[in-house]
Amino acid sequence: MEHLQQYTFNYISPVGNLTIASDGESITGLWLQDQKYFAATLGNTTSEKKLEIFGHARAWLDAYFRRCAPTVDFPLAPKGSDFRRAVWKLLLEIPYGETTSYGALAQTLAQKPGAESMSAQAVGGAVGHNPISIIIPCHRVVGKNGSLTGYAGGIDKKIFLLELEGIDSNGFFVPKKGTAL
């Protein structure tokens, strides 16, 4: 199997340095510094390269961090199984400034043709391995009971992103144990 060349671009954000990856046409990754699973799908890379797609991602991030609700109008190509890509596609449907639960995502997936039921834990695993953080808004997924578990970039950054979007985090809590604390 041929591996396509990947290129990276660094973006300094209010949550720290972000590494953005592209295959030259689509965004394939966006990781927060020290994120769990950092660059797990990156493969062969070169250093920074000026690409048009990086300009689109930078403009999107600039708007996002100015508290706008930018539209993803450039191609994304996250690498993962069909199941994970289905979950990540659902994440893109969560509106700016809103949250959903792992269980609600599982119910939505279970309603797809050919699916009988879906595990919230399986969905949580896919959400946690999202290779395009922030743009594919995995930070908008919380536990059904308001638990802020499961953000590979760190709970403090998840809270920051939710509050940036105007979400009142007072109803949420940080669990004593979790997968991404």
C-alpha positions in Angstrom: 0.0 0.0 0.0 1.4 3.4 -1.0 1.7 6.0 1.7 1.0 9.5 0.7 3.3 12.3 1.8 2.0 14.3 4.7 2.8 18.0 5.4 2.5 19.9 8.7 1.9 23.4 9.8 2.1 24.8 13.3 -0.6 27.2 14.6 -0.3 29.0 17.9 -3.7 29.1 19.7 -5.1 30.1 23.0 -4.9 26.4 24.0 -1.3 26.1 23.0 0.6 25.0 19.9 -1.5 23.0 17.4 0.0 20.8 14.7 -2.0 20.6 11.6 -1.4 17.9 9.0 -2.4 17.6 5.3 -1.9 15.2 2.4 -1.6 18.3 0.2 -5.3 18.5 -0.5 -7.2 17.8 2.7 -6.7 18.3 6.4 -5.7 14.9 7.8 -4.9 15.8 11.4 -5.0 18.5 14.0 -3.5 17.8 17.4 -3.0 19.9 20.6 0.5 19.9 22.0 1.0 16.9 24.3 -2.4 15.4 23.3 -3.0 11.7 23.9 -2.5 9.9 20.5 -0.6 12.9 19.2 0.0 12.5 15.5 -1.0 8.8 15.7 -2.2 8.8 12.0 0.6 11.1 10.6 3.0 8.6 9.0 5.7 10.0 6.7 6.0 13.8 7.0 8.0 16.7 5.9 8.4 19.9 7.9 6.2 22.9 7.4 5.1 23.6 3.8 2.9 26.4 2.6 -0.3 24.8 1.2 -3.6 26.4 0.3 -5.4 24.0 2.6 -3.4 25.3 5.6 -4.6 28.8 4.8 -8.2 27.5 5.0 -7.5 25.8 8.3 -5.8 28.8 9.7 -8.7 31.1 8.7 -11.1 28.7 10.3 -9.2 28.5 13.5 -8.7 32.3 13.6 -12.5 32.8 13.3 -13.2 30.0 15.9 -10.9 31.5 18.5 -12.6 34.9 17.9 -15.8 33.2 19.1 -17.3 32.9 15.7 -19.1 29.7 14.4 -17.1 29.1 11.2 -18.3 26.6 8.6 -16.0 23.8 7.6 -15.8 24.5 3.8 -12.6 22.7 3.1 -11.9 19.0 2.7 -11.2 16.8 5.8 -9.7 13.3 5.4 -9.3 11.8 8.8 -7.7 8.3 8.7 -9.5 5.6 10.6 -11.9 2.6 10.3 -15.3 3.0 8.7 -16.9 3.0 12.1 -14.6 5.8 13.4 -15.2 7.9 10.3 -18.9 7.5 10.8 -18.6 8.8 14.4 -16.4 11.7 13.3 -18.9 12.6 10.6 -21.6 12.8 13.3 -19.4 15.0 15.4 -19.4 17.6 12.6 -23.2 17.7 12.9 -23.0 18.9 16.6 -23.8 22.7 16.4 -21.4 25.3 17.7 -22.2 26.1 21.3 -24.1 22.8 21.9 -23.1 19.5 23.4 -24.3 15.9 23.0 -23.6 12.7 24.9 -21.8 9.5 23.9 -25.1 7.7 24.3 -26.9 10.0 22.0 -24.3 9.5 19.3 -24.6 5.7 19.8 -28.4 5.9 19.4 -28.0 7.9 16.2 -25.5 5.4 14.8 -27.8 2.5 15.8 -30.6 4.0 13.6 -28.4 3.7 10.5 -29.4 0.9 8.1 -27.9 -2.5 9.1 -27.2 -1.5 12.7 -29.1 -3.1 15.6 -27.5 -1.4 18.6 -24.4 0.6 19.4 -22.2 0.9 22.4 -21.6 4.3 24.0 -18.2 3.0 25.0 -17.3 2.1 21.3 -18.4 5.6 20.3 -16.3 7.0 23.1 -13.3 5.2 21.8 -13.8 6.6 18.3 -14.4 10.1 19.7 -11.2 9.9 21.8 -9.2 8.9 18.7 -10.4 11.8 16.6 -7.4 12.9 14.6 -8.7 16.4 13.7 -9.4 18.0 17.1 -11.4 21.2 17.4 -12.4 21.3 13.7 -14.1 17.9 14.2 -15.6 19.0 17.6 -15.0 16.0 19.8 -14.9 18.5 22.8 -18.7 18.9 22.4 -19.3 15.3 23.6 -19.9 14.8 27.3 -21.1 12.0 29.5 -24.9 11.6 29.8 -24.6 12.7 33.5 -22.6 15.8 32.7 -19.2 14.1 33.1 -16.3 15.9 31.2 -14.4 12.7 30.6 -12.8 11.6 27.4 -10.9 14.5 25.9 -7.5 13.5 24.6 -6.3 17.1 24.7 -6.9 17.4 28.4 -10.0 18.3 30.5 -8.8 21.9 31.0 -8.7 22.5 27.3 -12.1 20.9 26.8 -13.6 23.2 29.4 -11.8 26.2 27.7 -13.3 25.2 24.3 -16.8 24.7 25.6 -16.7 28.1 27.4 -15.3 29.8 24.3 -18.4 28.6 22.5 -20.6 30.1 25.2 -21.5 26.8 26.9 -22.1 27.1 30.6 -19.9 24.5 32.2 -21.4 24.8 35.6 -23.6 21.7 35.0 -20.5 19.6 34.1 -18.1 17.9 36.4 -14.7 16.3 36.2 -14.8 12.6 37.2 -12.4 11.2 39.7 -11.4 8.5 37.2 -11.5 8.6 33.4 -9.9 7.7 30.2 -8.4 11.1 29.4 -7.8 12.9 32.6 
